[in-house]
């Protein structure tokens, strides 16, 4: 059964644009080294979308880095 709790992990507070996405990429790489998987990337879409990365833990539970 799939986990129905959705987590948003704040990995780049106070950053915007390319700087924010670069910080998210660094954190995603760190998490992958601990067994997480990258599932997708959503680019920033101003004015409301800041961009985020979709990840999964080793058991397949999805979460977002934003």
RABEL-V789729 format. One record per residue. N is the residue number from 1. PHI is phi in whole degrees, 0 to 359 (* if undefined). PSI is psi in whole degrees, 0 to 359 (* if undefined). NEAR is the number of other ideal C-beta (glycine too) atoms within 10 Angstrom. Layout:
n = <N/N>
phi = <PHI/PHI>
psi = <PSI/PSI>
near = <NEAR/NEAR>
//
This chain:
n = <1/2/3/4/5/6/7/8/9/10/11/12/13/14/15/16/17/18/19/20/21/22/23/24/25/26/27/28/29/30/31/32/33/34/35/36/37/38/39/40/41/42/43/44/45/46/47/48/49/50/51/52/53/54/55/56/57/58/59/60/61/62/63/64/65/66>
phi = <*/278/297/255/265/253/251/248/263/282/250/217/297/82/259/218/60/298/296/296/296/297/295/295/298/298/293/299/299/297/293/299/294/254/108/286/234/275/248/182/224/247/291/302/227/303/268/261/271/263/87/198/245/260/231/222/285/301/269/94/285/278/207/245/264/213>
psi = <139/140/133/10/130/125/137/117/118/103/355/53/136/357/158/160/221/324/319/312/324/318/322/320/319/315/321/317/319/316/323/323/345/12/356/166/144/131/334/166/129/117/153/139/80/151/346/328/126/353/148/167/139/130/169/142/175/338/0/4/126/149/163/140/120/*>
near = <3/7/13/6/7/9/12/10/15/9/21/22/8/8/14/12/11/10/11/19/20/12/16/23/16/12/17/19/11/11/20/12/8/8/10/19/14/15/13/10/14/14/9/15/9/9/6/6/11/18/19/21/22/16/23/16/15/9/8/10/15/16/19/18/23/18>
//
